[in-house]
Amino acid sequence: MFKAPEHQVAGHLASDGKLGPLVDDSGRFYKPLQSDGRGSKELAFYETFSSDTRVPDNIRRFFPVFYGSQLLEASNGSGLCLHLVLQDIVSGRTNPSIMDVKIGSRTWYPGASDDYIKKCLDKDGRTTTVSLGFRIAGLQLYEGEESGFWKPGRKEVQSFTVDNVRSVLRRFVSSSSSIGNEKPDCSFAPSIYGGSAGILEQLLELKAWFEDQTIYHFHSCSLLILFDKESVLKGSTPVAEIKLIDFAHVLEGKGVIDHNFLGGLCSLIKFVSDVLSDSKESSITANVESEKPHVCTSNGNCV
């Protein structure tokens, strides 16, 4: 009935005798409560958030559906363990492309231990967290039936520079035939990043809420971007979506805007907007080039 998630791109994996999440065939995701109080804090957040009438319905869609908690046999064989029961957000998707983006220029939270803050400062400084206000924490990109998935390892992902992040955001929405090119074609950008229901509009809708909401501060929270090419090619709706996950370090906002999360979100929006703009300019240039009249010289050569 239960199995390890096939398309998990970051976090603890339920493999090799380790404690990690499980999924079932009914579209539910079971996340074991983490130790050191983190799990109980995340459970408390979900319980509060699910009944918080201050959160508008259009924003709730950016969070996994919460079904409660359940005692299950742990994936590492250690016995019964309390699990969060959540929506499996990739259920029903064929060969999903997924990007896990850790939001914020600071991943530690007020009140954390000195050791935890030191650990976060080290990782934040080695990645693009400080320089961009976000970092890619994991990804998989379906490149086609022949190539399968491109899924860089954790060390490679953590070594991404600003230029790497820009390149990955382009590659994420490019056709398989252009992947090896110096500049991928971003042919899927208008369908995935653009449009009235695309990733950019969803990010902007989330941003509008964060510009006003002072209920919660989301520390070390991830934003998932996911789609599958089959949906794009078939013109299915919705083609792509975003989801926020990982709420072990959410604190009360106490009437203050969450500038750490908002700043990182704005930075991500800028990068996605740039890719979309570049794709539109490339399309216009290609159309202009194709419409140029042929000119024939006196020796009979046409250009």
Secondary structure, 3 states (H helix, E strand, C coil): CCECCCCCCCCCCCCCCCCCCEECCCCEEEEECCCCCHHHHHHHHHHHHHCCCCCCHHHHCCCCCEEEEEEEECCCCCCEEEEEEEECCCCCCCCCEEEEEEECCCCCCCCCCHHHHHHHHHHHHHCCHHHHCEEEEEEEEECCCCCCEECCCHHHHHCCCHHHHHHHHHHCCCCHHHCCCCCCCCCCHHHHCCCCCCHHHHHHHHHHHHCCCCCEEECCCEEEEEECHHHHHHCCCCCEEEEEECCCCEEECCCCCCHHHHHHHHHHHHHHHHHHHHHHHHHHHHHHHHHCCCCECCCCCEC
